[in-house]
């Protein structure tokens, strides 16, 4: 059974529009700047750059090192803290003060930094 021509054209038009929308969203996404990120890490280094650092608020846990982490993960984590999807009070307060560009810059900086672990 052959599909009517208008149905085929409608499907093709829809697919083209979806593809263009995806490209537009990708272009709207802010690119992170490593140099700008380096100027914004002062609020991060007090916890995330201390070897074997453990926080005691709101509970005792090992603070993760961020160097070498994937940028997309850092962006998602900071957005989740900012939106309240992650509940750590200190991180929520810090993330709520960050713009989308700040988040992208911090993610670019830490993803370009050497990989570190809690023991380093």
C-alpha positions as CSV (number, residue, x, y, z in Angstrom):
1,X,0.0,0.0,0.0
2,X,1.5,3.4,-1.0
3,X,1.4,6.3,1.4
4,X,-0.3,9.4,0.0
5,X,2.2,12.0,-1.2
6,X,0.9,14.6,1.3
7,X,1.5,12.2,4.2
8,X,5.1,11.6,3.1
9,X,5.7,15.3,2.7
10,X,4.2,16.0,6.2
11,X,6.5,13.4,7.8
12,X,9.5,14.7,6.0
13,X,8.6,18.3,7.0
14,X,8.2,17.3,10.6
15,X,11.6,15.5,10.6
16,X,13.3,18.5,9.1
17,X,11.7,20.8,11.7
18,X,12.8,18.6,14.6
19,X,16.3,18.5,13.2
20,X,16.4,22.3,12.9
21,X,15.1,22.6,16.4
22,X,17.9,20.4,17.7
23,X,20.5,22.4,16.0
24,X,19.0,25.6,17.3
25,X,19.1,24.3,20.9
26,X,22.7,23.2,20.5
27,X,23.7,26.6,19.2
28,X,21.8,28.2,22.2
29,X,23.7,26.1,24.7
30,X,26.4,28.2,26.3
31,X,30.0,27.1,25.6
32,X,32.2,27.0,28.7
33,X,35.3,29.1,28.8
34,X,38.2,27.5,30.7
35,X,39.9,30.9,31.4
36,X,36.7,32.4,32.6
37,X,36.1,29.3,34.7
38,X,39.5,29.7,36.4
39,X,38.5,33.1,37.6
40,X,35.3,31.7,39.2
41,X,36.5,28.7,41.2
42,X,37.3,30.6,44.4
43,X,34.0,29.4,45.9
44,X,34.8,25.8,44.9
45,X,38.4,25.4,46.0
46,X,37.7,25.8,49.7
47,X,36.2,22.3,49.7
48,X,36.8,20.5,46.4
49,X,40.6,21.1,46.3
50,X,41.6,20.0,49.8
51,X,43.1,16.5,49.8
52,X,41.0,14.0,51.7
53,X,38.6,16.7,52.9
54,X,35.5,15.5,54.7
55,X,32.6,17.8,55.3
56,X,30.6,17.5,58.5
57,X,27.5,19.5,57.4
58,X,24.8,18.4,56.9
59,X,26.5,14.9,57.4
60,X,30.0,13.5,57.3
61,X,31.0,12.6,53.7
62,X,34.1,12.8,51.5
63,X,34.0,15.9,49.3
64,X,34.6,14.8,45.7
65,X,37.4,16.2,43.6
66,X,36.3,17.8,40.4
67,X,39.4,17.8,38.2
68,X,39.0,15.7,35.1
69,X,35.2,15.3,35.6
70,X,33.1,15.4,32.5
71,X,31.7,18.9,31.8
72,X,28.2,17.6,31.1
73,X,28.1,15.9,34.5
74,X,29.3,19.1,36.3
75,X,26.7,21.2,34.4
76,X,23.9,18.7,35.3
77,X,24.9,18.5,38.9
78,X,25.1,22.3,39.4
79,X,21.8,22.8,37.6
80,X,20.2,20.1,39.9
81,X,21.6,21.9,43.0
82,X,20.3,25.2,41.7
83,X,16.9,23.8,41.0
84,X,16.6,22.0,44.3
85,X,16.7,18.5,42.8
86,X,19.9,17.9,44.9
87,X,19.6,18.9,48.5
88,X,23.0,19.7,49.9
89,X,22.5,23.1,51.6
90,X,25.9,24.6,50.9
91,X,26.0,23.5,47.3
92,X,22.4,24.7,46.8
93,X,23.3,28.1,48.1
94,X,26.4,28.3,45.9
95,X,24.7,27.0,42.8
96,X,21.7,29.3,43.2
97,X,24.0,32.2,42.7
98,X,25.4,30.9,39.4
99,X,24.3,31.9,35.9
100,X,24.1,29.3,33.1
101,X,27.3,30.9,31.8
102,X,29.0,30.5,35.2
103,X,28.1,26.9,35.3
104,X,29.3,26.3,31.7
105,X,32.6,28.1,32.6
106,X,33.2,26.1,35.8
107,X,32.4,22.8,34.0
108,X,34.9,23.7,31.2
109,X,37.6,24.6,33.7
110,X,37.2,21.4,35.8
111,X,36.9,19.1,32.8
112,X,40.1,20.5,31.4
113,X,41.9,20.2,34.8
114,X,44.0,17.1,35.6
115,X,42.0,14.2,37.0
116,X,42.2,14.1,40.8
117,X,41.0,11.8,43.5
118,X,40.1,12.2,47.1
119,X,43.5,10.8,48.1
120,X,45.5,13.3,46.1
